[in-house]
Amino acid sequence: MTTPEAGRKSRRKGKRIENKVRKLHEGLGVKAELVPLSGAIKYRGNGADLDVYVRGPEAAPMIAEVKARANGEGFKTLEGWLKDFDLLFLVRDRAEPMVVLPWNTYAELIGRRA
C-alpha cells in the first residue's frame, strides 16, 4: 500500500525529471513547457507531461511523456539493444514502429547540437 508521503515523493521526482527534460530542450534553444498537473487532467486535450515546440515556438507542439526508473527496469533491455547504434526501431505485429534514440541523435534530428 502506498502512503501519502510516498505518493508526494513520487510526484516530486516526476516533476524534477520532467523539468530536467524541459531544461535540456531549452539548452538546445527549443521551447518546452511542463503540462499543468501532467497526466492528472486532460490539459489541452491530452494527458502529456511536456509540450515540446520542435517545429518552432508558434507551431503546434509535439506532446511528450516522460518516464524515469531509479533501477532502470525496462530501460536496460532497450539500452542493450541500442548500444552503439543511432536508432532502435521497435516493431510489434500489425502496429506502427516506435523509435528509440539517444539524446544527441535526437538533438541532431531536430537541427540542434547537444
PyMOL commands that set and color helices and strands:
alter all, ss='L'
color gray80, all
select helices_A, chain A and resi 4-27+75-82+103-109
alter helices_A, ss='H'
color red, helices_A
select strands_A, chain A and resi 32-34+50-52+62-64+88-90+98-100
alter strands_A, ss='S'
color yellow, strands_A
deselect
rebuild
show_as cartoon
